[in-house]
Amino acid sequence: MVMPGWFIKALFSFLLLVGVIWVVWNFSHIIDRVFVFYPDRRLVATPARAGLDYRDLWVDTSDGERLHGWLVEAGPGAPLLVFFHGNAGNIGDRVENVARLVEVGISVLIFDYRGYGRSTGRPTEEGVYTDGRAVCQFALESLGYSPGDVVLFGRSLGTAVAAHVASGAAVAGVILESAFTNLKDLAWVHYPFIPGKFLVKGKFNVAEMVGGIRAPLLVIHGDRDGLVPMKLGERVYRAAPEPKEFYVIHGAGHNDTDVVGGRPYFERLRSFVYRVTGREP
């Protein structure tokens, strides 16, 4: 039996429509898996490798995941930096960075998002926001820190998590390093000819979320950042309310701000953290 031409065309159009709907419906998950999250399950180091005493912690999220993290304390009464890392690797890759922060007198709570390191689950945008809220709440309720003792620090993808948490929580201060405005703007930088970028318009909208931050803000960016151009960090800074500061690390790219910045970089972090937590003499 030969099907009429109009039926074949209608069937083809229907299947094409179903395909388009499927792509649009799943585009967010495709973007997350291919372009956003690069988790690593293997921990290459712990703070012990840097000669640090630390506490192994587990944080339960509101949707049933368990997050693994470390608390490394700089000493009695030291302010706490809640560290939201970037999109690749895990907390084991940030041990040296944590050691330098502790060295200048800042305690650090660092954790892995769902799907990273020893944490359960699989990362999504909403999921990592849930993770960030859970860890901040854990610092306040289970570790006994007051909001005036806590500064949120986000690097790269972590700037979206830090901005999200800070827009709904009372903390002493916020630091956003290598921040981008939103995923769509970042896609235009790296994939200007790929269609469909309009579908990621609302994803990881740091520039929008910073408008809700009511704590002092420090924005940090390397002027040679080829992954997230400094112009995006400048736009995040302009979108944020006062009080705010912008700190340029000359000669730094995306992943070497702490290395290129050196001792002055860590002293700048210490100065900001101690000032907003009321510990500066």
C-alpha positions as CSV (number, residue, x, y, z in Angstrom):
1,M,0.0,0.0,0.0
2,V,1.4,3.4,-1.1
3,M,0.7,6.2,1.3
4,P,-0.4,9.5,-0.3
5,G,2.1,12.3,-0.5
6,W,0.2,14.6,1.8
7,F,0.3,12.0,4.5
8,I,4.0,11.5,4.2
9,K,4.6,15.3,4.4
10,A,2.3,15.6,7.4
11,L,4.0,12.7,9.2
12,F,7.4,14.2,8.4
13,S,6.3,17.6,9.8
14,F,4.9,16.0,12.9
15,L,8.1,14.0,13.6
16,L,10.2,17.1,13.0
17,L,8.0,19.1,15.4
18,V,8.4,16.3,18.0
19,G,12.2,16.4,17.5
20,V,12.3,20.2,17.9
21,I,10.2,20.0,21.1
22,W,12.5,17.3,22.5
23,V,15.6,19.3,21.8
24,V,14.2,22.4,23.4
25,W,12.9,20.5,26.4
26,N,16.2,18.8,27.0
27,F,18.5,21.6,25.8
28,S,19.2,22.7,29.3
29,H,20.4,19.3,30.3
30,I,22.5,18.9,27.1
31,I,24.2,22.2,27.8
32,D,24.9,21.3,31.4
33,R,26.5,17.9,30.4
34,V,28.5,19.1,27.4
35,F,29.5,22.7,28.1
36,V,29.0,23.5,31.8
37,F,30.0,20.8,34.3
38,Y,33.3,18.8,34.2
39,P,33.2,16.9,37.5
40,D,36.0,14.6,38.7
41,R,35.4,11.9,41.2
42,R,39.0,11.2,42.2
43,L,40.5,13.4,44.9
44,V,44.1,14.0,44.2
45,A,44.9,15.6,47.6
46,T,43.5,16.5,51.0
47,P,44.5,19.4,53.2
48,A,46.8,17.0,55.0
49,R,49.1,17.2,52.0
50,A,49.6,20.9,52.7
51,G,50.3,20.1,56.4
52,L,46.8,21.3,57.5
53,D,44.5,20.0,60.2
54,Y,41.0,19.7,58.8
55,R,37.6,18.2,59.5
56,D,35.9,15.9,57.0
57,L,32.2,17.1,56.7
58,W,29.0,15.8,55.1
59,V,26.1,18.1,54.3
60,D,22.6,16.9,53.5
61,T,20.7,18.9,51.0
62,S,16.9,19.5,50.9
63,D,16.5,17.2,47.9
64,G,18.3,14.2,49.4
65,E,21.9,14.5,48.2
66,R,25.0,14.3,50.4
67,L,27.8,16.8,49.9
68,H,31.4,16.2,50.9
69,G,33.6,19.0,52.2
70,W,36.4,20.1,54.5
71,L,36.6,22.7,57.2
72,V,40.1,24.1,57.7
73,E,40.3,26.6,60.6
74,A,42.9,29.3,60.7
75,G,42.6,29.7,64.5
76,P,40.2,30.7,67.2
77,G,38.0,33.6,66.2
78,A,39.1,33.6,62.5
79,P,36.4,34.6,60.0
80,L,35.1,31.9,57.7
81,L,35.3,31.9,53.9
82,V,32.7,29.6,52.2
83,F,34.4,28.6,49.0
84,F,32.3,27.8,45.9
85,H,34.8,26.4,43.3
86,G,34.6,26.4,39.5
87,N,33.1,23.9,37.1
88,A,36.0,21.4,36.7
89,G,37.8,19.0,39.0
90,N,36.9,18.9,42.7
91,I,38.0,20.3,46.1
92,G,41.2,18.2,45.9
93,D,42.5,20.5,43.2
94,R,42.1,23.6,45.5
95,V,44.2,22.4,48.5
96,E,47.1,24.8,47.9
97,N,44.7,27.7,47.5
98,V,43.0,26.8,50.8
99,A,46.5,26.6,52.4
100,R,47.3,30.1,51.3
101,L,44.0,31.5,52.7
102,V,44.6,29.8,56.0
103,E,48.1,31.2,56.1
104,V,46.7,34.8,56.0
105,G,44.3,34.0,58.8
106,I,41.1,33.0,57.0
107,S,39.2,29.8,57.9
108,V,37.8,27.9,54.9
109,L,34.8,25.7,54.3
110,I,35.1,24.2,50.9
111,F,32.8,21.5,49.5
112,D,32.0,19.6,46.3
113,Y,28.8,20.2,44.4
114,R,26.6,17.1,43.7
115,G,28.4,14.8,41.3
116,Y,31.8,16.1,42.1
117,G,34.4,14.3,44.2
118,R,32.7,12.2,46.9
119,S,29.4,14.1,46.8
120,T,26.3,12.1,45.5
121,G,24.1,13.0,42.6
122,R,24.6,14.7,39.2
123,P,25.1,18.5,38.8
124,T,22.5,20.8,37.4
125,E,22.1,24.5,37.7
126,E,19.2,24.3,40.2
127,G,21.1,21.5,42.0
128,V,24.3,23.5,42.6
129,Y,22.2,26.4,43.9
130,T,20.5,24.0,46.3
131,D,24.0,22.8,47.3
132,G,25.2,26.3,48.0
133,R,22.2,27.1,50.2
134,A,22.7,23.9,52.2
135,V,26.4,24.5,52.8
136,C,25.8,28.1,53.9
137,Q,23.0,27.0,56.3
138,F,25.3,24.3,57.6
139,A,28.0,26.9,58.4
140,L,25.5,28.9,60.4
141,E,23.5,26.2,62.1
142,S,25.8,23.3,62.5
143,L,29.3,24.9,62.7
144,G,28.0,27.8,64.9
145,Y,29.2,30.8,62.8
146,S,27.2,33.9,62.8
147,P,26.2,35.7,59.6
148,G,28.7,38.5,60.5
149,D,31.5,35.9,60.5
150,V,30.9,34.5,57.1
151,V,32.1,35.7,53.6
152,L,31.0,33.9,50.5
153,F,33.7,33.3,47.8
154,G,32.8,32.2,44.3
155,R,35.3,31.5,41.5
156,S,34.2,31.2,37.8
157,L,31.0,29.0,37.8
158,G,31.1,29.4,41.6
159,T,30.3,33.1,41.2
160,A,26.8,32.1,40.1
161,V,26.4,29.9,43.2
162,A,27.8,32.5,45.6
163,A,25.6,35.3,44.0
164,H,22.5,33.1,44.3
165,V,23.2,32.2,47.9
166,A,24.1,35.8,48.9
167,S,20.9,37.2,47.3
168,G,18.9,35.3,49.8
169,A,21.1,35.1,52.9
170,A,22.6,37.5,55.4
171,V,26.4,37.3,55.3
172,A,29.2,39.7,56.0
173,G,30.6,40.0,52.5
174,V,30.8,38.4,49.0
175,I,33.8,37.9,46.7
176,L,33.3,37.0,43.1
177,E,36.4,36.1,41.1
178,S,36.4,35.6,37.3
179,A,32.7,36.3,37.1
180,F,30.6,36.1,34.0
181,T,27.2,37.8,33.3
182,N,25.3,34.7,32.2
183,L,25.8,31.6,30.1
184,K,24.3,33.2,27.0
185,D,26.9,36.0,27.0
186,L,29.7,33.4,27.5
187,A,28.4,31.3,24.6
188,W,28.6,34.3,22.3
189,V,32.2,34.7,23.3
190,H,33.2,31.2,22.4
191,Y,30.5,29.9,20.0
192,P,29.3,33.0,18.0
193,F,28.1,30.9,15.1
194,I,26.3,28.1,16.9
195,P,22.5,28.6,16.8
196,G,20.2,28.1,19.8
197,K,22.1,30.3,22.2
198,F,18.8,32.0,23.0
199,L,17.7,28.9,24.8
200,V,20.3,29.5,27.5
201,K,19.3,33.1,28.1
202,G,18.3,32.6,31.7
203,K,21.0,30.2,32.8
204,F,23.5,31.2,35.5
205,N,22.5,34.8,35.4
206,V,25.1,36.3,37.7
207,A,24.5,39.9,36.5
208,E,20.8,39.6,37.6
209,M,21.5,37.8,40.9
210,V,24.1,40.4,42.1
211,G,21.3,42.9,42.2
212,G,20.0,41.1,45.3
213,I,23.2,41.2,47.2
214,R,23.1,43.5,50.3
215,A,26.5,42.7,51.6
216,P,29.8,44.5,50.6
217,L,31.1,43.0,47.4
218,L,34.6,42.5,46.0
219,V,34.8,41.5,42.3
220,I,38.2,40.2,41.1
221,H,39.3,39.6,37.5
222,G,42.5,38.9,35.6
223,D,43.0,41.3,32.6
224,R,44.3,38.4,30.4
225,D,41.4,36.1,31.1
226,G,40.7,34.4,27.8
227,L,37.9,32.1,29.0
228,V,35.8,34.8,30.7
229,P,36.8,38.2,29.3
230,M,37.2,40.9,32.0
231,K,34.5,42.9,30.3
232,L,31.9,40.4,31.6
233,G,33.3,40.8,35.1
234,E,33.0,44.5,34.7
235,R,29.4,44.2,33.7
236,V,28.7,42.1,36.8
237,Y,30.4,44.8,38.9
238,R,28.3,47.6,37.4
239,A,25.1,45.6,38.0
240,A,25.8,45.2,41.7
241,P,24.7,47.8,44.3
242,E,27.1,49.6,46.6
243,P,29.3,49.0,48.6
244,K,31.5,47.3,46.0
245,E,35.1,47.1,44.8
246,F,36.8,46.0,41.6
247,Y,40.2,44.4,41.8
248,V,42.2,43.8,38.6
249,I,45.0,41.3,38.6
250,H,47.3,42.4,35.9
251,G,48.8,39.6,33.8
252,A,46.4,36.9,35.2
253,G,44.3,34.6,33.1
254,H,41.3,32.6,34.2
255,N,42.9,29.9,36.4
256,D,46.0,31.6,37.7
257,T,44.7,34.7,39.6
258,D,46.1,33.4,42.9
259,V,49.5,32.5,41.3
260,V,50.0,35.7,39.4
261,G,48.5,37.8,42.1
262,G,50.8,36.2,44.7
263,R,51.1,37.6,48.2
264,P,49.3,40.9,47.4
265,Y,46.3,38.9,46.1
266,F,45.9,37.0,49.4
267,E,46.6,40.1,51.4
268,R,43.8,41.9,49.5
269,L,41.4,39.0,50.3
270,R,42.4,39.1,54.0
271,S,41.9,42.9,54.1
272,F,38.4,42.6,52.6
273,V,37.4,39.6,54.8
274,Y,38.7,41.1,58.0
275,R,37.2,44.5,57.3
276,V,33.6,43.3,56.5
277,T,33.6,40.9,59.5
278,G,34.7,43.7,61.8
279,R,38.1,42.3,62.7
280,E,40.2,45.0,61.1
281,P,41.8,47.2,63.8
